[in-house]
Amino acid sequence: MDFDHVELLIGAVENAEEANAKAVRSTVLTPRFYTTDFKALDALDVSSMRAEWDTMMAEYEGDNNHDHFQRDAAFADEVRELMPKLSPEMRQEFLDFLISSLTSEFSGCILYNEIRKNVSNPDIKQLMTYMARDESRHAGFINQSLKDFNLGIDLGALKRTKAYTFFKPKYIYYATYLSEKIGYARYITIFRQLERHPDKRFHPIFRWFERWCNDEYRHGESFALLMRAHPELLSGVNKLWIRFFILAVYATMYVRDHTRPLLHETMGFKSTEYDYEVFRITSEIARQVFPIEVDIDHPTFRACMTHLVKIAVEDAKARKQGGILGKLKQGWCVTRAFVTFVRLYLLPVKQQKLPDQVRLAPTW
């Protein structure tokens, strides 16, 4: 994908006003803010998973990352040395990555904090307190790196002005579980690559990714226990919803990552190779809770993913063109994207038996 297409898809950020506007913007590809039915979450019962739940709560209480998100002197030195070496195109892709990542982390912080304030269930309140704590640290740490570019995000204004999407609780469980686990897979894949090839680490923030992504992993474990404690969420028609959310999360990530080819190339990846490694890790992890798994190696799956990127580029061109013709082209792109997603949805899935032990150690 050439940079003209990338610029169409991610836009350019040159000042703090544009950075904040980018974070507020809601599109199919950008992270969203969510709200839900708090009474339904208040009624959750984790007693059938009590032993594993209490062990996990003890880990949260131990807070092994309480002093992790501190920038050392070497961080500032690396920023001064490496950032002037970024090309203008690479700078824009990296800024897009930082703003998107911050918005995603802050989305979790807001959702978990709102749940905490609106439930009385002690198990759920305790969990959401810990998870909001972690996500707040993550968002703040990313924001410090944006401030190095004089592009810090006003998190208070972002919370007030970004649109919120209502999701039923079960949708929150599926989407948040996948978001946290895929976040782990993304960060650990980057960390391992740069651990092997330190010369390709173009920003110091990546040195923090290993312990950081273990927070994400634990968050996903929490939702795995919640869902396994309520097996009705994992059977019957809900298996169709699980399939939908897996495909939606994978497709969104794939298209979004293919708008940042230079970012991955600089780290020694191809965007496609990186994404399929993340899909592989996420699929392996999700066997702890999901009774189905999409076949990421099916030729039609891969062809559809490639086609969605092509449609996204054509849609961006149509938006830039504007006018009646541009609107007609956009409508055609939406139709084609819908048909492509239906093809993905109708592919055979792998059925699997859930393990007796829910929790899974992060060994990737």
Secondary structure, 3 states (H helix, E strand, C coil): CCHHHHHHHHCCCCCHHHHHHHHHCCCCCCCCEEECCHHHHHCCCCHHHHHHHHHHHHHHHHCCCCCCCCCCHHHHHHHHHHHHHCCHHHHHHHHHHHHHHHHHHHHHHHHHHHHHHHCCCHHHHHHHHHHHHHHHHHHHHHHHHHHHCCCCCCHHHHHHHCCEEECCHHHHHHHHHHHHHHHHHHHHHHHHHHHHCHHHCCCHHHHHHHHHHHHHHHHHHHHHHHHHCCHHHHCCCHHHHHHHHHHHHHHHHHHHHCCCHHHHHHCCCCHHHHHHHHHHHHHHHHCCCCCEEECCCCHHHHHHHHHHHHHHHHHHHHHHHCHHHHHHHHHHHHHHHHHHHHHHHCCCEEECCCCCCCCCCCCC
